[in-house]
Amino acid sequence: MTICPCCGFKSANSGSGVYSVSCLSCGAHSVGEPLPRPERELPAYGRSLLLTVTGTLTALVFAAATIIALVTRPTLSFGFWSWIAAGETAAWRLKWLAIPLTALVLFGSRKIYRSIKLAPDSFCGLRAARNGYFASAAVPLLILILIGITVPARLRHRQWGFEAADNAQGYATDRVLLQYREKFGSFPSDKKDLTRLPDPDGSIAALLKEIDGAEYKPGADVAAAPQTSPRTLRGAVIRNASLGSSADEPLVEALSFTNYEMRLPGADKLLYTDDDLIVRDGLVTKASETPRRGSVANATAQRKR
């Protein structure tokens, strides 16, 4: 392989002493044999410098991201755990940078470092190259470790978010039921009675559509209701005969529902599964966490025996 010193064109001519052969690109003619290599050559430092700069920039970027995360925290603290939390935040922010950086370290920096190590006479700065290579490899590993530490907490917070979204429907249902009780003095006998409430923004209609498959059970505390004797009208004995038998019927106050229970289907949209939500008098719980009434009744009966 011959390289033209004038234009840099590469040709297959080996330069065996035939000087009349010209360059195929610029037409330059060779005038003699190539110059001999010098007896002493200085080792190159370009590869070591490249690894040093790469490792230094990688470490500086991660350190700067950590400091920014530490300063922007609500409460500024320089304790050990504050630095760990800031490092975790920086790791999540730099997660997309860690992927190409890891590929660069595995395929680029590693190959350059091995070439320097195998030819120490041709390249200088082996220690600086080693430090740069280790720095560029340590930062992706540190990012991976910090992200792995926070994964369980992130998954737990994600689950809390799903539960909060489910509970929001239960609390919205309780709010509408309380609004109905405040307006009419009693909980509705059926969830369709909620359409009697004013709905200027359509939120109640949207809620009724979401809880269409829910099970609603109103209840009344009969023991706490005032025990009054039936009221009869005066002069019932001299009432007109056209009233018939209704003259002797007592006038009893209407039953008022004081509590309720609503069962909302969970993510599977099926009732009577473990992921159902039970909304009972404003308390939202999971069906799997709520004791069954039958078991409670049986336990009470056994205690009485």
DRENVEXDO-213279 format. One record per residue: x, y, z of N, C-alpha, C, O in turn; residue number from 1. Coordinates in steps of 0.05 Angstrom, whole numbers, plus 5000, padded with zeros to 4 digits. Example, Ala and Ser with C-alpha at 12.3 -4.5 7.8 and 13.67 -1.06 7.14 Angstrom:
PT	nxx	nyy	nzz	caxx	cayy	cazz	cxx	cyy	czz	oxx	oyy	ozz	nr
PT	5264	4886	5156	5246	4910	5156	5264	4934	5156	5285	4934	5169	1
PT	5257	4955	5142	5273	4979	5143	5258	5001	5157	5268	5023	5161	2
% end
This chain:
PT	nxx	nyy	nzz	caxx	cayy	cazz	cxx	cyy	czz	oxx	oyy	ozz	nr
PT	5017	4976	5000	5000	5000	5000	5018	5025	5000	5035	5028	5017	1
PT	5014	5043	4981	5029	5067	4978	5010	5091	4982	4988	5092	4970	2
PT	5019	5110	4998	5004	5135	5003	5018	5158	4990	5042	5163	4995	3
PT	5004	5172	4973	5016	5195	4959	5021	5218	4979	5002	5226	4993	4
PT	5046	5228	4982	5050	5250	5001	5038	5277	4992	5037	5295	5008	5
PT	5030	5278	4967	5018	5304	4958	4989	5306	4963	4979	5326	4974	6
PT	4974	5285	4956	4944	5286	4960	4934	5266	4979	4910	5267	4987	7
PT	4950	5247	4989	4941	5227	5008	4927	5203	4995	4915	5187	5010	8
PT	4927	5201	4969	4913	5179	4955	4928	5152	4961	4952	5151	4960	9
PT	4912	5132	4966	4924	5105	4972	4921	5088	4947	4900	5087	4934	10
PT	4943	5074	4941	4943	5056	4918	4956	5030	4926	4969	5028	4946	11
PT	4952	5010	4909	4962	4983	4914	4992	4981	4907	5004	4960	4912	12
PT	5004	5001	4895	5032	5000	4887	5049	5000	4912	5047	5017	4929	13
PT	5067	4980	4914	5083	4978	4938	5108	4995	4938	5123	4995	4957	14
PT	5113	5010	4916	5137	5027	4915	5163	5011	4914	5180	5016	4931	15
PT	5165	4992	4895	5189	4975	4895	5212	4987	4879	5229	4972	4869	16
PT	5213	5012	4878	5236	5025	4865	5230	5034	4837	5247	5046	4825	17
PT	5206	5030	4827	5198	5040	4801	5189	5069	4804	5166	5073	4812	18
PT	5206	5087	4799	5200	5115	4805	5182	5128	4784	5170	5149	4789	19
PT	5181	5116	4761	5166	5128	4739	5135	5126	4743	5120	5139	4729	20
PT	5127	5109	4763	5098	5106	4767	5088	5131	4781	5099	5140	4801	21
PT	5066	5142	4770	5055	5167	4780	5030	5161	4797	5019	5139	4795	22
PT	5022	5180	4813	4998	5178	4829	4973	5178	4811	4971	5195	4793	23
PT	4955	5160	4816	4931	5158	4800	4912	5181	4805	4893	5186	4789	24
PT	4916	5196	4827	4898	5217	4834	4908	5244	4824	4894	5259	4810	25
PT	4932	5252	4832	4943	5278	4825	4965	5277	4804	4973	5298	4794	26
PT	4975	5254	4797	4995	5251	4776	5024	5256	4786	5042	5258	4770	27
PT	5028	5258	4812	5055	5263	4822	5072	5238	4819	5062	5215	4821	28
PT	5099	5241	4813	5117	5219	4809	5135	5216	4833	5142	5236	4846	29
PT	5140	5191	4839	5159	5185	4861	5187	5192	4853	5195	5187	4830	30
PT	5203	5203	4871	5230	5211	4865	5251	5195	4880	5274	5200	4875	31
PT	5243	5176	4897	5262	5161	4911	5249	5141	4930	5224	5141	4932	32
PT	5265	5126	4944	5254	5108	4964	5243	5123	4988	5251	5146	4993	33
PT	5224	5111	5002	5213	5125	5026	5235	5129	5047	5254	5114	5048	34
PT	5232	5150	5062	5251	5156	5083	5250	5134	5104	5229	5123	5110	35
PT	5274	5127	5115	5274	5107	5136	5262	5117	5162	5262	5141	5167	36
PT	5252	5099	5178	5240	5106	5203	5262	5116	5222	5285	5107	5220	37
PT	5256	5135	5239	5276	5146	5257	5285	5124	5277	5270	5106	5284	38
PT	5310	5127	5287	5320	5108	5306	5305	5109	5332	5301	5088	5345	39
PT	5297	5132	5341	5282	5135	5366	5257	5151	5361	5257	5173	5350	40
PT	5234	5139	5369	5208	5152	5366	5196	5158	5393	5197	5140	5411	41
PT	5184	5181	5397	5171	5188	5422	5144	5174	5424	5130	5172	5404	42
PT	5138	5163	5447	5112	5150	5450	5089	5170	5447	5091	5193	5454	43
PT	5067	5161	5435	5044	5178	5431	5027	5180	5456	5026	5161	5472	44
PT	5014	5202	5459	4997	5207	5483	4968	5212	5476	4952	5219	5494	45
PT	4961	5210	5450	4934	5217	5442	4913	5198	5454	4892	5207	5463	46
PT	4919	5172	5454	4899	5153	5465	4895	5156	5495	4873	5155	5505	47
PT	4918	5160	5509	4915	5165	5538	4900	5190	5544	4884	5191	5563	48
PT	4905	5211	5528	4891	5236	5532	4861	5232	5527	4844	5244	5541	49
PT	4854	5217	5507	4826	5212	5501	4811	5198	5524	4789	5206	5531	50
PT	4824	5177	5535	4811	5163	5557	4810	5181	5582	4790	5180	5597	51
PT	4830	5197	5586	4830	5215	5610	4808	5236	5608	4793	5240	5627	52
PT	4805	5248	5584	4784	5268	5580	4756	5255	5582	4738	5267	5594	53
PT	4753	5231	5571	4727	5218	5572	4719	5212	5601	4696	5217	5609	54
PT	4737	5200	5617	4731	5194	5644	4726	5218	5661	4709	5218	5678	55
PT	4742	5240	5657	4739	5264	5672	4712	5277	5667	4698	5286	5685	56
PT	4704	5279	5641	4679	5291	5634	4655	5275	5645	4635	5286	5655	57
PT	4658	5249	5644	4636	5232	5655	4632	5236	5685	4610	5239	5694	58
PT	4654	5237	5699	4653	5241	5728	4642	5269	5735	4627	5272	5754	59
PT	4651	5289	5719	4642	5317	5724	4612	5320	5719	4598	5334	5733	60
PT	4602	5307	5698	4573	5308	5692	4556	5296	5714	4536	5308	5722	61
PT	4565	5273	5724	4550	5260	5746	4552	5277	5771	4532	5280	5786	62
PT	4575	5288	5777	4578	5304	5801	4561	5330	5800	4549	5338	5819	63
PT	4561	5342	5776	4545	5366	5773	4515	5360	5776	4500	5376	5788	64
PT	4506	5338	5764	4478	5330	5767	4471	5324	5796	4449	5331	5805	65
PT	4489	5312	5811	4484	5307	5839	4482	5332	5855	4465	5335	5873	66
PT	4500	5351	5850	4500	5377	5865	4474	5393	5858	4462	5405	5876	67
PT	4466	5392	5833	4441	5406	5826	4417	5394	5840	4400	5408	5850	68
PT	4416	5367	5841	4394	5353	5855	4395	5359	5885	4374	5361	5897	69
PT	4419	5362	5896	4421	5368	5925	4412	5397	5931	4398	5402	5951	70
PT	4419	5415	5914	4412	5444	5919	4383	5448	5915	4371	5465	5929	71
PT	4370	5435	5896	4342	5439	5890	4323	5424	5908	4299	5425	5904	72
PT	4333	5410	5928	4316	5396	5947	4301	5416	5965	4312	5438	5969	73
PT	4277	5409	5975	4262	5428	5992	4278	5437	6016	4277	5461	6024	74
PT	4292	5418	6029	4308	5425	6053	4337	5419	6046	4344	5397	6040	75
PT	4353	5440	6047	4381	5437	6040	4396	5425	6064	4396	5436	6086	76
PT	4409	5402	6059	4424	5388	6079	4448	5375	6065	4446	5365	6043	77
PT	4470	5374	6079	4494	5362	6069	4502	5336	6083	4525	5328	6083	78
PT	4482	5324	6095	4486	5298	6108	4491	5276	6088	4488	5279	6064	79
PT	4499	5253	6099	4505	5230	6082	4481	5221	6066	4483	5216	6042	80
PT	4458	5218	6079	4434	5208	6065	4423	5228	6046	4410	5221	6026	81
PT	4429	5254	6051	4421	5274	6032	4436	5272	6006	4426	5275	5984	82
PT	4462	5265	6008	4478	5261	5985	4469	5235	5970	4469	5235	5945	83
PT	4462	5215	5985	4452	5190	5972	4426	5196	5957	4423	5186	5934	84
PT	4408	5211	5969	4383	5217	5956	4388	5234	5931	4375	5230	5910	85
PT	4406	5253	5933	4413	5270	5910	4425	5253	5888	4420	5257	5864	86
PT	4442	5234	5895	4454	5216	5876	4433	5198	5862	4435	5193	5838	87
PT	4413	5189	5877	4392	5174	5865	4376	5191	5845	4369	5181	5823	88
PT	4370	5216	5852	4356	5233	5833	4373	5238	5808	4362	5238	5786	89
PT	4399	5243	5812	4416	5247	5789	4418	5222	5771	4419	5224	5747	90
PT	4418	5199	5784	4419	5174	5769	4395	5171	5751	4397	5162	5728	91
PT	4371	5177	5761	4347	5175	5745	4347	5196	5723	4336	5190	5701	92
PT	4358	5219	5727	4359	5240	5707	4379	5232	5685	4375	5240	5662	93
PT	4400	5218	5692	4421	5211	5672	4418	5182	5662	4437	5172	5650	94
PT	4396	5170	5667	4393	5141	5659	4396	5137	5629	4407	5117	5620	95
PT	4385	5156	5613	4388	5153	5584	4416	5159	5574	4424	5150	5553	96
PT	4431	5175	5590	4459	5179	5583	4477	5155	5589	4497	5150	5577	97
PT	4468	5139	5609	4484	5116	5618	4485	5094	5597	4504	5079	5595	98
PT	4464	5092	5581	4463	5070	5561	4484	5073	5540	4500	5055	5535	99
PT	4485	5096	5525	4506	5099	5505	4534	5100	5518	4554	5092	5506	100
PT	4535	5111	5542	4561	5112	5556	4572	5085	5562	4596	5079	5559	101
PT	4554	5067	5571	4563	5039	5576	4572	5025	5551	4592	5011	5551	102
PT	4558	5030	5529	4567	5018	5503	4594	5029	5495	4610	5015	5484	103
PT	4598	5055	5499	4623	5067	5492	4646	5056	5508	4668	5052	5498	104
PT	4641	5052	5534	4662	5041	5551	4669	5012	5544	4692	5005	5543	105
PT	4648	4996	5539	4653	4968	5533	4667	4963	5507	4684	4945	5504	106
PT	4660	4979	5486	4671	4973	5460	4693	4993	5451	4709	4986	5435	107
PT	4693	5017	5462	4712	5037	5453	4735	5040	5473	4758	5035	5466	108
PT	4728	5049	5497	4749	5055	5516	4765	5029	5524	4789	5030	5528	109
PT	4751	5007	5525	4765	4982	5532	4785	4974	5511	4807	4966	5517	110
PT	4778	4978	5486	4796	4971	5464	4820	4989	5464	4843	4981	5459	111
PT	4816	5015	5469	4838	5034	5469	4856	5029	5492	4881	5030	5489	112
PT	4845	5023	5515	4862	5017	5539	4879	4992	5534	4902	4992	5542	113
PT	4867	4972	5522	4883	4947	5517	4905	4952	5498	4927	4941	5501	114
PT	4901	4969	5478	4922	4975	5458	4945	4990	5472	4968	4986	5465	115
PT	4939	5008	5491	4960	5022	5505	4975	5003	5523	4999	5005	5526	116
PT	4960	4985	5536	4973	4966	5554	4991	4946	5540	5011	4938	5551	117
PT	4983	4938	5516	4999	4919	5501	5024	4931	5488	5043	4917	5482	118
PT	5024	4957	5484	5047	4970	5472	5055	4994	5489	5051	5017	5480	119
PT	5067	4990	5512	5074	5012	5529	5097	5029	5518	5100	5052	5526	120
PT	5113	5018	5500	5135	5034	5488	5125	5054	5467	5137	5074	5462	121
PT	5102	5047	5455	5091	5065	5434	5071	5086	5445	5066	5106	5432	122
PT	5061	5081	5469	5041	5100	5480	5049	5106	5509	5058	5089	5524	123
PT	5047	5131	5516	5053	5140	5544	5027	5146	5559	5005	5146	5547	124
PT	5030	5151	5585	5007	5158	5601	4989	5134	5608	4964	5137	5607	125
PT	5001	5111	5613	4985	5087	5619	4969	5091	5645	4946	5083	5646	126
PT	4980	5104	5666	4966	5108	5691	4942	5127	5687	4921	5122	5698	127
PT	4947	5149	5672	4925	5168	5667	4903	5155	5651	4879	5159	5655	128
PT	4911	5138	5632	4891	5124	5615	4875	5104	5632	4851	5101	5629	129
PT	4889	5091	5651	4875	5072	5669	4855	5087	5687	4832	5077	5690	130
PT	4863	5109	5698	4844	5125	5715	4820	5135	5699	4798	5133	5709	131
PT	4825	5144	5675	4803	5153	5658	4784	5131	5650	4760	5134	5649	132
PT	4796	5108	5644	4780	5084	5637	4763	5075	5660	4739	5069	5657	133
PT	4774	5073	5684	4759	5065	5707	4738	5085	5715	4716	5078	5724	134
PT	4744	5111	5711	4724	5132	5718	4700	5130	5699	4677	5131	5707	135
PT	4705	5126	5673	4683	5124	5653	4668	5098	5657	4645	5097	5649	136
PT	4680	5078	5669	4666	5053	5674	4651	5053	5701	4631	5040	5704	137
PT	4662	5069	5720	4649	5069	5747	4624	5085	5747	4605	5078	5762	138
PT	4622	5106	5731	4598	5123	5732	4573	5108	5722	4553	5109	5736	139
PT	4573	5094	5699	4550	5078	5692	4543	5056	5713	4519	5051	5718	140
PT	4564	5044	5724	4558	5024	5745	4545	5037	5770	4527	5025	5781	141
PT	4554	5061	5777	4543	5075	5800	4514	5083	5794	4497	5081	5812	142
PT	4509	5092	5770	4481	5099	5762	4463	5074	5764	4440	5076	5773	143
PT	4473	5052	5754	4457	5027	5755	4451	5019	5784	4429	5010	5790	144
PT	4471	5021	5802	4467	5014	5830	4446	5032	5843	4428	5023	5857	145
PT	4449	5058	5839	4430	5077	5851	4402	5074	5841	4383	5077	5856	146
PT	4399	5068	5815	4372	5063	5804	4361	5037	5816	4337	5036	5822	147
PT	4378	5017	5818	4368	4992	5829	4359	4994	5858	4341	4980	5867	148
PT	4372	5012	5874	4364	5016	5901	4336	5028	5903	4320	5021	5921	149
PT	4330	5046	5885	4304	5061	5886	4282	5047	5872	4259	5055	5874	150
PT	4287	5025	5857	4266	5011	5842	4243	5001	5861	4220	5006	5854	151
PT	4249	4988	5883	4227	4979	5901	4210	5002	5911	4185	5000	5911	152
PT	4223	5024	5919	4207	5047	5928	4190	5059	5906	4167	5067	5910	153
PT	4202	5060	5882	4187	5071	5859	4163	5053	5853	4141	5063	5847	154
PT	4166	5027	5853	4144	5009	5848	4123	5012	5870	4099	5010	5864	155
PT	4132	5016	5895	4112	5019	5917	4097	5045	5914	4073	5046	5918	156
PT	4110	5067	5906	4097	5092	5901	4078	5090	5877	4056	5102	5877	157
PT	4085	5075	5857	4068	5071	5834	4042	5056	5842	4021	5063	5833	158
PT	4045	5036	5860	4022	5022	5870	4004	5040	5887	3980	5039	5886	159
PT	4017	5058	5902	4001	5078	5918	3986	5096	5899	3963	5104	5905	160
PT	3998	5103	5877	3983	5120	5857	3959	5106	5846	3938	5118	5843	161
PT	3962	5080	5840	3938	5065	5830	3916	5063	5852	3893	5066	5846	162
PT	3925	5059	5877	3905	5057	5898	3892	5084	5903	3868	5085	5909	163
PT	3907	5105	5901	3895	5132	5904	3875	5138	5882	3854	5150	5887	164
PT	3881	5129	5858	3862	5133	5836	3836	5117	5841	3814	5127	5835	165
PT	3839	5093	5851	3815	5077	5857	3800	5089	5881	3775	5091	5880	166
PT	3814	5098	5901	3800	5110	5925	3787	5136	5918	3767	5144	5931	167
PT	3798	5150	5897	3785	5176	5890	3757	5171	5881	3739	5188	5886	168
PT	3751	5149	5867	3724	5143	5859	3706	5138	5883	3683	5146	5884	169
PT	3717	5124	5903	3701	5119	5927	3695	5144	5942	3673	5148	5952	170
PT	3715	5162	5945	3710	5187	5959	3691	5206	5944	3676	5220	5956	171
PT	3693	5205	5917	3674	5220	5901	3646	5210	5905	3627	5226	5906	172
PT	3643	5184	5907	3616	5173	5912	3606	5181	5939	3582	5188	5942	173
PT	3622	5180	5959	3614	5189	5986	3607	5218	5987	3588	5226	6000	174
PT	3621	5235	5972	3615	5263	5971	3587	5268	5960	3571	5284	5970	175
PT	3581	5254	5938	3554	5258	5925	3532	5247	5943	3511	5259	5945	176
PT	3537	5225	5957	3517	5215	5975	3512	5234	5999	3489	5237	6008	177
PT	3533	5245	6009	3530	5265	6031	3515	5290	6021	3500	5302	6036	178
PT	3520	5297	5997	3506	5320	5985	3476	5314	5982	3459	5331	5987	179
PT	3470	5289	5975	3442	5281	5973	3429	5281	6001	3406	5290	6004	180
PT	3443	5271	6021	3432	5270	6048	3428	5298	6059	3408	5303	6073	181
PT	3446	5317	6053	3443	5344	6062	3419	5358	6049	3406	5375	6062	182
PT	3413	5350	6025	3391	5363	6011	3364	5351	6018	3344	5365	6020	183
PT	3363	5324	6020	3338	5310	6024	3335	5298	6052	3314	5287	6058	184
PT	3355	5300	6069	3353	5290	6096	3356	5261	6100	3352	5250	6122	185
PT	3363	5246	6079	3366	5217	6080	3383	5208	6057	3384	5221	6036	186
PT	3397	5186	6061	3411	5174	6038	3391	5162	6019	3369	5155	6027	187
PT	3398	5161	5993	3379	5151	5973	3373	5121	5977	3390	5106	5987	188
PT	3350	5113	5969	3343	5085	5971	3355	5069	5947	3358	5045	5949	189
PT	3362	5083	5926	3375	5071	5903	3394	5091	5891	3390	5116	5893	190
PT	3416	5081	5880	3436	5100	5870	3426	5116	5846	3438	5137	5840	191
PT	3405	5107	5833	3393	5123	5811	3380	5148	5821	3375	5167	5806	192
PT	3373	5149	5848	3360	5173	5859	3379	5196	5859	3371	5219	5863	193
PT	3405	5192	5855	3424	5214	5855	3420	5232	5831	3431	5255	5831	194
PT	3404	5224	5811	3398	5241	5789	3380	5265	5797	3377	5284	5782	195
PT	3369	5264	5821	3352	5286	5831	3369	5310	5839	3359	5332	5842	196
PT	3395	5305	5843	3413	5327	5851	3419	5345	5827	3420	5336	5804	197
PT	3422	5371	5831	3430	5389	5809	3458	5382	5799	3477	5377	5815	198
PT	3461	5381	5773	3487	5373	5761	3495	5392	5739	3493	5385	5715	199
PT	3504	5416	5746	3510	5436	5726	3534	5428	5709	3535	5435	5685	200
PT	3554	5415	5720	3579	5408	5705	3579	5380	5695	3598	5372	5682	201
PT	3559	5364	5700	3557	5337	5691	3575	5317	5706	3578	5294	5697	202
PT	3585	5325	5729	3603	5307	5745	3587	5284	5757	3596	5261	5759	203
PT	3562	5289	5766	3546	5268	5778	3538	5248	5757	3538	5224	5762	204
PT	3531	5257	5733	3524	5238	5711	3548	5221	5704	3545	5197	5699	205
PT	3572	5233	5703	3596	5217	5697	3601	5197	5719	3610	5175	5714	206
PT	3597	5205	5745	3601	5187	5767	3581	5163	5766	3589	5140	5771	207
PT	3556	5169	5760	3536	5148	5758	3543	5128	5736	3537	5104	5738	208
PT	3555	5138	5714	3563	5120	5692	3586	5102	5701	3587	5079	5693	209
PT	3604	5113	5718	3627	5097	5727	3618	5076	5747	3629	5054	5748	210
PT	3598	5082	5764	3590	5063	5785	3564	5048	5777	3549	5039	5794	211
PT	3561	5046	5751	3536	5032	5741	3535	5003	5751	3514	4993	5757	212
PT	3558	4990	5752	3558	4962	5760	3563	4958	5790	3567	4936	5799	213
PT	3561	4980	5806	3566	4978	5834	3541	4968	5849	3519	4969	5838	214
PT	3545	4958	5872	3522	4948	5889	3518	4968	5912	3537	4973	5928	215
PT	3495	4978	5914	3488	4999	5935	3468	4987	5954	3447	4977	5946	216
PT	3474	4990	5980	3456	4980	6001	3452	5002	6022	3470	5007	6038	217
PT	3429	5015	6023	3424	5034	6044	3415	5020	6070	3405	4998	6069	218
PT	3418	5034	6092	3410	5022	6117	3401	5044	6136	3406	5067	6132	219
PT	3386	5035	6156	3375	5054	6176	3380	5042	6204	3377	5018	6208	220
PT	3386	5060	6222	3390	5052	6250	3363	5053	6264	3355	5074	6275	221
PT	3348	5030	6263	3321	5030	6273	3321	5033	6304	3303	5046	6315	222
PT	3341	5023	6317	3342	5025	6346	3346	5054	6355	3335	5061	6377	223
PT	3360	5069	6340	3364	5097	6347	3341	5115	6339	3341	5139	6347	224
PT	3322	5106	6324	3300	5122	6315	3281	5127	6339	3278	5110	6356	225
PT	3269	5151	6340	3250	5157	6362	3226	5138	6362	3213	5135	6341	226
PT	3221	5126	6385	3198	5108	6388	3173	5124	6395	3169	5132	6418	227
PT	3157	5129	6375	3132	5144	6379	3109	5126	6372	3110	5110	6354	228
PT	3088	5131	6386	3063	5115	6381	3050	5126	6355	3053	5150	6349	229
PT	3037	5109	6341	3024	5118	6316	3004	5140	6322	2989	5139	6342	230
PT	3004	5159	6304	2986	5182	6307	2961	5177	6291	2962	5171	6267	231
PT	2938	5181	6303	2912	5179	6289	2899	5206	6289	2904	5223	6306	232
PT	2883	5209	6269	2868	5235	6266	2845	5236	6286	2831	5217	6291	233
PT	2841	5261	6296	2817	5265	6313	2792	5263	6297	2790	5270	6273	234
PT	2772	5252	6311	2746	5250	6297	2745	5228	6277	2729	5228	6259	235
PT	2764	5208	6281	2765	5186	6261	2739	5170	6262	2731	5158	6242	236
PT	2725	5170	6286	2700	5154	6288	2677	5167	6274	2658	5154	6267	237
PT	2679	5194	6269	2657	5207	6256	2665	5214	6227	2651	5230	6214	238
PT	2687	5202	6217	2696	5208	6190	2676	5198	6170	2661	5179	6176	239
PT	2675	5210	6148	2656	5202	6127	2661	5173	6119	2684	5165	6116	240
PT	2640	5159	6115	2642	5131	6108	2655	5126	6081	2665	5104	6074	241
PT	2656	5148	6064	2669	5145	6038	2699	5140	6040	2711	5132	6021	242
PT	2711	5146	6063	2740	5141	6067	2746	5112	6069	2769	5103	6065	243
PT	2726	5096	6076	2730	5067	6078	2747	5059	6102	2747	5073	6122	244
PT	2763	5037	6098	2779	5027	6119	2804	5043	6125	2817	5040	6145	245
PT	2810	5062	6107	2834	5078	6111	2831	5098	6134	2850	5110	6142	246
PT	2807	5100	6145	2803	5119	6167	2818	5109	6192	2826	5126	6208	247
PT	2821	5083	6196	2834	5073	6220	2864	5068	6216	2877	5059	6235	248
PT	2875	5074	6192	2904	5069	6187	2920	5091	6201	2914	5114	6198	249
PT	2941	5083	6216	2958	5103	6229	2976	5118	6210	2984	5107	6189	250
PT	2982	5142	6216	3001	5158	6200	3029	5155	6213	3034	5165	6234	251
PT	3047	5140	6199	3074	5135	6208	3094	5151	6193	3091	5154	6168	252
PT	3114	5162	6206	3135	5177	6193	3150	5160	6173	3154	5136	6178	253
PT	3159	5171	6151	3175	5157	6131	3202	5148	6142	3213	5162	6159	254
PT	3212	5125	6133	3237	5115	6142	3260	5131	6130	3260	5136	6106	255
PT	3279	5139	6146	3302	5155	6137	3327	5137	6138	3333	5126	6159	256
PT	3342	5135	6116	3366	5119	6114	3389	5135	6126	3395	5158	6117	257
PT	3402	5124	6146	3424	5138	6160	3452	5128	6153	3471	5141	6161	258
PT	3454	5105	6140	3480	5095	6133	3477	5080	6106	3455	5076	6096	259
PT	3499	5073	6095	3499	5059	6069	3524	5043	6066	3544	5046	6081	260
PT	3524	5026	6046	3547	5010	6038	3546	5006	6008	3526	4998	5997	261
PT	3568	5013	5994	3570	5010	5965	3595	4994	5959	3617	4999	5969	262
PT	3591	4974	5941	3613	4957	5933	3619	4964	5904	3603	4960	5886	263
PT	3644	4974	5899	3652	4982	5872	3670	4960	5861	3688	4951	5874	264
PT	3666	4953	5835	3684	4933	5823	3712	4944	5819	3716	4968	5815	265
PT	3733	4927	5821	3760	4936	5818	3769	4936	5789	3753	4942	5771	266
PT	3795	4931	5785	3806	4933	5758	3794	4912	5739	3793	4916	5715	267
PT	3786	4889	5750	3775	4868	5733	3745	4873	5726	3734	4858	5710	268
PT	3733	4895	5737	3706	4902	5731	3686	4880	5738	3664	4878	5727	269
PT	3693	4864	5758	3675	4843	5768	3671	4847	5797	3689	4853	5812	270
PT	3646	4843	5806	3639	4845	5834	3646	4820	5849	3649	4798	5838	271
PT	3649	4823	5875	3655	4801	5894	3682	4787	5887	3684	4763	5888	272
PT	3702	4804	5882	3729	4795	5880	3746	4810	5900	3737	4829	5912	273
PT	3771	4801	5903	3788	4813	5924	3796	4842	5919	3803	4856	5937	274
PT	3795	4851	5893	3803	4878	5888	3779	4898	5888	3783	4921	5881	275
PT	3756	4889	5898	3733	4907	5900	3738	4928	5922	3754	4924	5940	276
PT	3725	4951	5919	3727	4973	5939	3701	4974	5954	3679	4973	5942	277
PT	3703	4975	5980	3679	4977	5998	3679	5005	6009	3697	5013	6023	278
PT	3658	5020	6002	3653	5047	6013	3631	5045	6033	3607	5041	6026	279
PT	3638	5048	6058	3618	5045	6080	3619	5070	6097	3637	5074	6113	280
PT	3599	5087	6094	3596	5111	6111	3621	5128	6109	3631	5138	6130	281
PT	3632	5132	6085	3655	5149	6081	3682	5135	6084	3702	5147	6077	282
PT	3683	5110	6093	3707	5095	6096	3712	5077	6072	3695	5060	6066	283
PT	3734	5081	6058	3740	5066	6033	3761	5045	6040	3783	5052	6049	284
PT	3755	5020	6036	3773	4998	6042	3773	4978	6019	3754	4977	6003	285
PT	3793	4961	6018	3793	4939	5999	3776	4916	6009	3774	4912	6033	286
PT	3765	4901	5991	3748	4878	5999	3765	4857	6012	3755	4843	6030	287
PT	3790	4855	6004	3808	4835	6017	3815	4843	6045	3823	4825	6061	288
PT	3813	4868	6052	3820	4878	6079	3796	4881	6097	3799	4887	6120	289
PT	3772	4877	6086	3748	4881	6101	3737	4854	6110	3734	4836	6094	290
PT	3733	4850	6136	3722	4824	6146	3693	4820	6137	3677	4839	6136	291
PT	3687	4796	6130	3660	4790	6121	3641	4791	6144	3647	4784	6166	292
PT	3617	4801	6137	3597	4804	6158	3588	4778	6169	3581	4775	6193	293
PT	3587	4758	6151	3578	4732	6161	3596	4720	6183	3587	4710	6203	294
PT	3623	4723	6178	3641	4713	6198	3639	4728	6224	3643	4717	6245	295
PT	3634	4754	6222	3631	4771	6246	3606	4763	6262	3607	4761	6286	296
PT	3585	4757	6247	3560	4749	6260	3563	4722	6274	3554	4718	6296	297
PT	3577	4703	6260	3581	4677	6272	3599	4679	6298	3594	4666	6318	298
PT	3619	4697	6296	3636	4700	6320	3620	4712	6343	3624	4704	6366	299
PT	3602	4731	6337	3586	4743	6358	3567	4723	6370	3563	4723	6394	300
PT	3555	4705	6353	3537	4685	6363	3551	4665	6381	3540	4656	6401	301
PT	3576	4658	6374	3591	4639	6390	3598	4652	6418	3598	4638	6438	302
PT	3603	4678	6418	3609	4690	6443	3585	4690	6462	3588	4687	6486	303
PT	3561	4695	6450	3537	4695	6466	3532	4667	6478	3521	4665	6501	304
PT	3538	4646	6464	3534	4619	6475	3552	4614	6498	3551	4592	6510	305
% end
